[in-house]
Amino acid sequence: MSIQDHHSSGSEAGGLHRVIGWPAAFWVAAGVPALVLFSIGGIAATVGTPSWIIWIISVCFGFIQAHIYAEIAGLFPSKSGGASVYGASAWVRYSKLIAPLSVWCNWLAWTPVLAIGAGLSAGYILNAFIPADSAVLTWQITFADLSFLKEGVELRINSTFFIGVAVLLVVFAIQHRGILSTAKIQTIIGVAVIVPLLVVGIVPLLIGNVNSENLFPLVPIAYDEAGAVTDGIWNREGITLFLGGLFIAAWSTYAFETSICYTSEFKRPEHDTVRAILYSGLLCVVIFTLVPIAFQGYLGVEGILQPGIVDGTAVAGVMGEMVGGGPAITKLMVVMLILATMLAIMTSMAGSSRTLYQGSVDGWLPKYLSRVNSHGAPTSAMWTDLAFNLILLMMSDYLFVLAVSNCCYLIFNFLNLNSGWIHRIDNAAVARPWRCPTPLMVAGVMLSFVNMVLLGAGANVWGSGTLMSGIIAAALILPVFAFRHYVTDKGHFPERMLEDLGVSAGQLHQRKAGMLPYLVLAAGVAVAAVSNYVFTL
């Protein structure tokens, strides 16, 4: 099938519409830099002075990995949904269960951005515009105690919940008009958001608000017997904290891969796909480098332990102070950072809903998720996203939600980084609009195992039940896929699943990579298990 054929099939009635180029995808993904707001306080307060180094290392990892995703996305000009969908097509030859795990884990990683972003937006609004002694900030109705997952976690509703719901509904209304309308709105908001993030990263450096003494020495945070903050050492506990920081940062710094969720909506997928992800990656490298340096250099160790820094609700106010303006400028910065979190929510809803949509089209997920409206928006998937996140919005600890979802994200990254070389072996003859340089392919595969180290060593830094909660969440795909595949589809995949590769259902049993994929899976599990055993607090 030719590329032109793919272009036609991707725009068929009832499907997504080919109406955007790579600049539109770039702006739809422009919410990713705003993800620095979600965990910058938590990482700084947990790791200490080296937190800014963590962000730089992590975004470099993400940029290297993006080259593999750019190649495999080019194999599928008629698919939407992102790297997990493209990677699943490599694994399906070797296991019907591993392939949907990739799609499911990617969705579970992305969809909580809605709840966390809405919660942060609500927190910014309440902190900026409601008096500190107001009852609006303190009332709460608790429904369930979830301390068995992490101490202090509960399901509740409060002012944050209701403002967060309002934010989600606004984003849903924008997304309902389809990808072209969404891209136009996000371009406008994106400019209004990227500029203040650059201001936060650059202005403090220019006006002398970044103290180099707050950036060094590069040792982890520790506490003496009296509970006072002191410099730690690079022992097992210190290294574990650092790995925990890299673990949680990956959720933000790797996330620009969402820019290739829109391949089946690109006018020229062979041209647009690689540009969308690499230019998005360059923007993230800049933001994730400058903002953490300025943040850490302004606050110092004592500052990052302030109330509201760890949970992120006071981060916007601090960033307003960093640029050296008065109360009015600080309020303006807070408003712009509220827009930044809304942009992140829009990015997440656009990407995660298309992952659900394509997972349904390909036979991994329930069939109803493949419905779209007249604008080409996957509304059934969007409603599912919204309903799930209303539950997450009730959680009292958003950082824990982020950590659990990141367990799924690192599983997805492991599977999809290795799908690159599997595709090269099994689908060597398929045309590649862009080919990842082999050294970067090797580096990406090596990073897949680094991600397993971070999963095993770093997850439980954010709560003793984090890793197990992540594994259970990932395993929920088993009954979901089993019902779709064996009950709904009677054990057969939809014909469209592998149409880009020109592979029939009968050819799925041709496994040119032999035992290698299975050995890689076993090695990945072993690396995570050993890391979890070795690195403890």
C-alpha positions in Angstrom: 0.0 0.0 0.0 1.4 3.4 -0.9 1.7 6.4 1.3 -1.0 8.1 -0.7 -3.3 5.1 -0.1 -2.7 5.5 3.6 -3.6 9.2 3.4 -6.9 8.3 2.0 -7.7 5.6 4.4 -6.9 7.7 7.4 -9.5 10.2 6.4 -12.4 7.8 5.8 -15.8 8.6 7.0 -16.1 8.0 10.7 -12.4 8.4 11.3 -10.0 11.1 12.3 -9.4 13.9 9.8 -6.1 14.8 8.0 -6.1 18.5 8.6 -2.9 19.5 10.4 0.8 19.9 9.8 3.7 19.4 12.2 3.5 23.0 13.6 0.0 22.3 14.8 1.1 19.1 16.5 4.0 21.1 18.0 1.6 23.5 19.6 -0.8 20.7 20.7 2.2 19.2 22.5 3.3 22.6 23.8 1.7 21.7 27.1 4.5 19.2 27.9 7.0 21.9 29.1 4.3 23.0 31.6 4.6 19.5 33.2 7.7 20.8 34.9 5.3 22.6 37.3 3.8 19.2 38.4 6.8 17.7 40.1 9.5 20.4 40.3 8.7 21.1 44.0 8.4 17.4 44.9 11.7 16.5 43.3 13.5 19.5 44.9 12.2 18.7 48.3 13.0 15.0 48.1 16.4 15.1 46.5 17.8 18.5 47.5 20.5 20.4 45.7 21.1 18.0 42.8 17.4 18.3 41.6 18.4 20.7 38.8 20.9 18.1 37.4 18.2 15.5 37.5 16.0 17.5 35.1 18.9 18.0 32.6 19.9 14.3 32.6 16.3 13.2 32.3 15.3 15.5 29.4 18.5 14.4 27.5 17.4 10.7 28.0 14.0 11.7 26.6 15.5 13.4 23.6 17.7 10.4 22.7 14.7 8.1 23.0 12.5 10.3 20.8 14.6 9.4 17.7 13.4 5.7 18.0 9.8 6.9 18.3 10.2 9.1 15.2 11.3 6.1 13.1 8.6 3.7 14.2 5.9 6.4 13.9 6.9 6.8 10.2 5.9 3.2 9.6 2.3 3.9 10.4 1.0 7.0 8.5 -2.7 5.9 9.0 -2.5 5.3 12.8 -3.2 7.7 15.6 -2.4 7.2 19.3 1.3 7.6 19.6 4.4 5.5 20.2 2.6 2.8 22.2 0.4 1.9 19.3 3.3 1.7 16.9 5.3 -0.3 19.4 2.4 -2.7 20.1 2.5 -3.7 16.4 6.0 -5.0 16.9 5.3 -7.0 20.0 2.0 -8.6 18.8 3.9 -11.3 16.8 5.5 -12.4 20.1 2.7 -12.1 22.6 -0.9 -11.0 22.4 -0.7 -9.8 26.0 2.5 -7.7 25.8 1.2 -5.7 22.8 -1.9 -4.3 24.6 0.1 -3.7 27.8 2.1 -1.1 25.8 -1.0 0.8 24.8 -2.6 0.5 28.2 0.5 1.7 30.1 0.8 4.7 27.9 -2.8 5.7 28.5 -2.5 5.2 32.3 0.6 7.3 32.2 -0.9 10.2 30.2 -4.5 10.4 31.5 -3.7 11.4 35.1 -2.3 14.7 33.7 -6.0 15.7 33.5 -6.6 15.2 37.2 -3.2 16.4 38.4 -3.3 19.5 36.1 -6.8 20.4 37.1 -5.9 20.0 40.8 -2.8 22.2 40.4 -4.8 24.8 38.5 -7.4 24.8 41.3 -4.6 25.1 43.9 -3.1 28.0 42.1 -6.5 29.8 41.9 -7.3 29.2 45.6 -3.8 30.3 46.8 -3.8 33.4 44.7 -7.3 34.7 45.1 -8.8 33.3 48.4 -7.7 34.6 51.8 -5.5 32.1 53.7 -8.0 32.0 56.7 -11.0 31.4 54.5 -13.2 28.3 55.2 -13.2 27.7 51.4 -9.7 26.4 51.8 -10.4 24.0 54.7 -13.8 22.3 54.2 -13.6 18.7 53.0 -15.8 15.6 52.9 -13.8 12.3 53.1 -15.1 9.2 51.4 -12.3 6.6 51.9 -9.0 6.2 53.7 -6.3 4.9 51.4 -3.5 4.9 53.9 -2.6 1.3 52.9 -1.3 2.7 49.7 0.6 5.7 51.2 0.2 7.4 54.6 -2.3 10.2 54.4 -3.9 9.3 51.0 -7.7 9.5 50.9 -10.6 10.0 48.6 -12.3 13.4 49.3 -14.1 16.3 47.7 -13.3 19.9 48.5 -13.0 23.3 46.8 -10.0 21.9 44.8 -12.2 19.2 43.4 -15.0 21.5 42.2 -12.7 24.0 40.6 -10.8 21.2 39.0 -14.0 19.8 37.5 -14.8 23.2 36.0 -11.3 23.3 34.4 -11.7 19.8 32.9 -15.1 20.7 31.4 -13.7 23.8 29.8 -10.9 21.7 28.2 -13.4 19.1 27.1 -15.5 21.7 25.3 -12.4 22.9 23.4 -11.4 19.4 22.4 -14.9 18.5 21.3 -14.4 20.7 18.2 -11.7 18.4 16.7 -7.9 18.5 16.3 -7.8 21.6 14.0 -9.8 23.8 16.3 -7.9 22.5 19.3 -4.5 23.2 17.6 -5.6 26.8 16.8 -6.6 27.5 20.4 -3.5 25.8 21.8 -1.3 27.9 19.5 -2.7 31.0 21.1 -2.5 29.7 24.7 0.9 28.1 23.9 2.5 31.4 23.1 1.0 32.8 26.3 2.5 29.9 28.3 5.9 29.2 26.7 6.8 32.9 27.1 6.3 33.0 30.9 8.1 29.7 31.3 11.1 31.2 29.4 10.8 34.3 31.6 10.9 32.2 34.7 14.0 30.4 33.4 15.9 33.4 32.1 15.0 36.6 34.0 16.1 35.3 37.5 19.5 34.6 35.9 19.8 38.1 34.4 18.7 40.0 37.5 20.8 38.0 40.0 18.0 36.1 41.7 19.8 32.8 41.2 22.4 32.1 43.9 25.1 29.7 42.8 25.5 28.6 46.5 22.0 27.1 46.2 23.1 24.9 43.3 26.1 23.3 45.1 27.4 21.1 46.6 25.8 18.4 44.5 24.9 16.1 47.5 21.5 14.7 48.4 19.4 16.2 51.2 19.6 14.6 54.6 18.4 15.2 58.2 20.3 15.0 61.5 19.0 13.4 64.7 17.1 16.7 65.5 15.4 16.7 62.2 17.4 19.7 60.8 18.4 19.8 57.2 22.0 18.9 56.4 24.2 17.8 53.5 23.8 14.1 52.7 26.4 11.7 51.2 26.4 9.5 48.2 25.7 6.3 50.0 23.0 3.8 49.1 20.2 6.0 50.5 21.6 9.1 48.7 21.8 7.3 45.4 18.3 5.9 45.9 16.9 9.4 46.4 18.7 10.5 43.2 17.2 7.6 41.2 13.8 8.4 42.7 14.2 11.9 41.3 15.1 10.6 37.9 12.1 8.3 38.1 9.5 11.0 38.7 11.2 13.5 36.3 10.8 11.0 33.4 7.0 11.4 33.5 7.5 15.1 32.4 10.7 15.1 30.4 9.9 12.1 28.2 6.4 13.2 27.5 6.9 15.2 24.3 6.6 11.9 22.4 2.9 12.8 22.5 3.5 15.0 19.4 3.4 11.9 17.3 -0.1 10.9 18.5 -1.5 12.7 15.5 0.1 10.8 12.6 -3.2 9.9 11.0 -4.3 13.6 11.2 -1.1 14.9 9.5 -1.6 16.1 5.9 1.9 14.8 5.1 2.8 12.2 7.8 6.1 11.2 6.1 7.2 14.9 6.4 5.5 16.0 9.6 6.1 13.2 12.0 9.8 13.5 12.7 9.6 17.3 12.7 6.9 17.3 15.3 8.7 15.2 17.8 12.2 16.6 17.4 11.2 20.2 17.5 9.0 19.5 20.5 12.0 17.8 22.1 14.3 20.8 21.5 11.8 23.1 23.2 11.6 20.7 26.2 15.4 20.6 26.5 15.5 24.4 26.9 12.6 24.6 29.4 13.5 21.6 31.5 17.1 23.0 31.8 16.5 26.7 32.5 13.4 26.5 34.8 14.8 24.0 37.3 18.2 25.8 37.5 16.4 29.1 38.2 14.0 27.5 40.7 16.6 25.7 42.7 19.0 28.7 42.6 16.3 31.0 43.9 14.9 28.9 46.7 17.8 26.9 48.0 17.4 23.9 50.3 15.5 25.7 53.0 13.2 27.3 50.5 12.2 24.1 48.8 10.9 22.7 52.1 8.3 25.4 52.4 4.6 24.3 52.7 3.1 24.1 49.2 6.3 23.4 47.4 6.2 19.6 47.7 2.6 19.3 46.5 3.1 22.0 43.9 0.3 24.4 45.0 2.7 27.2 45.9 5.1 26.8 43.0 3.3 29.4 40.8 3.5 32.0 43.5 7.2 31.4 44.0 7.9 31.6 40.3 6.1 34.9 40.2 8.4 36.2 42.9 11.5 34.9 41.1 11.1 37.4 38.2 11.5 40.3 40.6 8.1 41.9 40.1 5.7 43.3 42.7 2.4 41.7 43.8 0.7 42.6 40.5 3.4 40.9 38.4 3.3 37.9 40.7 -0.5 37.7 40.2 0.0 37.9 36.4 2.6 35.2 36.5 0.2 33.0 38.5 -2.6 33.5 35.9 -0.2 32.6 33.1 1.0 29.5 34.9 -2.7 28.5 35.4 -3.0 28.7 31.6 0.2 26.5 31.5 -1.5 23.8 33.5 -4.6 24.0 31.3 -2.4 23.7 28.2 -0.9 20.5 29.7 -4.4 19.2 30.3 -5.4 19.9 26.7 -2.2 18.2 25.5 -3.0 15.1 27.6 -6.7 14.9 26.7 -5.8 15.1 23.0 -3.1 12.5 23.2 -4.6 10.0 25.7 -8.0 10.0 24.0 -6.3 9.1 20.7 -4.4 6.3 22.3 -7.7 4.9 23.5 -9.3 5.5 20.1 -6.5 3.7 18.2 -6.3 1.0 20.8 -9.9 0.3 20.1 -9.6 0.4 16.3 -6.7 -2.1 16.5 -8.6 -4.5 18.8 -6.8 -3.9 22.1 -9.4 -2.0 23.9 -13.3 -1.9 24.1 -14.9 -1.3 20.8 -17.0 1.8 21.9 -13.8 3.8 22.3 -13.4 4.1 18.5 -16.5 6.3 18.0 -15.8 9.9 16.8 -18.1 12.9 16.3 -18.7 14.9 13.1 -15.5 17.0 13.8 -13.3 13.9 13.9 -12.9 14.1 17.7 -12.8 10.7 19.5 -15.6 11.7 21.9 -16.2 8.3 23.5 -12.5 8.1 24.5 -12.7 11.7 25.7 -15.7 10.9 28.0 -13.9 7.9 29.3 -10.8 10.0 30.1 -13.0 12.6 31.8 -14.9 10.1 34.0 -11.7 8.3 35.1 -10.1 11.5 36.1 -13.0 12.7 38.2 -12.1 9.8 40.4 -8.4 10.7 40.4 -9.2 14.3 41.1 -10.7 13.1 44.5 -7.3 11.8 45.5 -5.6 13.8 48.3 -2.0 13.2 47.1 -1.5 14.0 43.4 2.2 13.3 43.6 1.4 9.7 44.5 -1.0 9.5 41.6 1.8 10.8 39.4 4.3 8.2 40.7 1.9 5.3 40.2 1.2 6.4 36.6 4.9 6.8 36.0 5.4 3.1 36.8 3.2 2.4 33.8 5.0 5.0 31.7 8.4 3.4 32.2 7.0 0.0 31.3 5.6 1.6 28.1 9.0 3.2 27.4 10.8 -0.1 27.9 8.6 -2.0 25.5 8.6 0.7 22.8 12.3 1.5 22.8 12.8 -2.2 22.1 10.1 -2.2 19.5 12.5 -0.2 17.3 14.9 -3.0 16.7 12.1 -5.6 16.5 10.5 -3.6 13.7 13.9 -3.5 11.9 14.1 -7.2 12.0 10.5 -8.2 11.3 9.6 -5.3 9.0 12.9 -4.5 7.3 11.3 -4.1 3.9 8.8 -1.5 5.0 9.6 2.1 3.8 10.8 4.4 6.6 10.3 8.1 5.9 13.0 8.8 8.5 15.5 6.3 9.9 17.0 6.7 13.4 20.8 6.6 13.3 22.0 3.3 14.5 24.1 4.7 17.4 21.0 6.5 18.7 19.0 3.3 18.3 21.6 1.5 20.5 21.6 4.3 23.0 17.8 4.2 23.2 17.8 0.4 23.9 20.4 0.9 26.6 18.2 3.6 28.1 15.3 1.2 28.2 17.2 -0.8 30.8 18.1 2.4 32.6 14.4 3.0 32.8 14.0 -0.4 34.4 16.6 0.6 37.0 14.6 3.8 37.7 11.4 1.8 38.0 12.8 -0.7 40.5 14.9 1.7 42.5 13.0 4.9 42.3 9.3 4.2 42.5 9.0 3.5 46.2 10.8 6.7 47.1 7.4 8.2 46.6 5.6 5.8 48.9 6.1 2.2 49.9 3.1 1.0 47.9 4.0 2.8 44.6 5.6 0.1 42.7 3.1 -2.6 43.5 0.2 -0.2 42.8 1.8 0.5 39.4 2.1 -3.2 38.6 -1.5 -3.9 39.6 -2.7 -0.9 37.5 -0.7 -2.2 34.5 -2.1 -5.7 34.9 -5.7 -4.5 34.6 -5.3 -4.6 30.9 -5.5 -8.4 31.0 -9.3 -8.8 31.6 -10.0 -5.7 29.4 -8.1 -7.2 26.4 -9.4 -10.7 27.0 -13.0 -9.5 26.8 -12.4 -7.4 23.6 -10.3 -10.0 21.8 -11.8 -13.3 22.8 -15.5 -12.3 23.4 -16.1 -9.3 21.1 -13.7 -10.2 18.3 -13.8 -14.0 18.7 -10.1 -14.3 18.8 -9.3 -12.3 15.6 -7.7 -8.9 15.2 -9.4 -6.2 13.0 -8.0 -6.2 9.5 -6.9 -2.6 9.9 -4.5 -3.4 12.7 -1.4 -4.1 10.6 -2.5 -2.5 7.3 0.5 -0.1 7.2 3.0 -2.9 7.4 1.1 -4.9 4.7 1.0 -7.9 7.1 -2.0 -10.3 7.2 -3.2 -12.1 10.3 -1.6 -15.4 9.0 1.8 -13.7 8.9 1.7 -12.7 12.6 3.3 -16.1 13.4 6.5 -15.3 11.4 8.9 -14.3 14.2 12.2 -13.3 12.6 13.7 -12.1 15.9 13.4 -15.5 17.4 13.9 -15.6 21.2 15.5 -12.2 21.4 12.3 -10.3 22.4 11.6 -12.8 25.2 15.1 -12.6 26.5 14.9 -8.8 26.5 11.6 -9.0 28.5 13.2 -11.4 31.0 16.2 -9.1 31.4 14.1 -6.1 31.9 12.1 -7.7 34.7 15.4 -8.9 36.3 16.9 -5.5 36.2 13.9 -3.9 37.8 13.7 -6.6 40.5 17.5 -6.4 41.4 17.3 -2.6 41.5 14.3 -2.7 43.8 16.3 -5.1 46.1 19.5 -3.1 46.1 18.3 0.4 46.3 16.1 1.0 49.4 15.6 3.9 51.9 
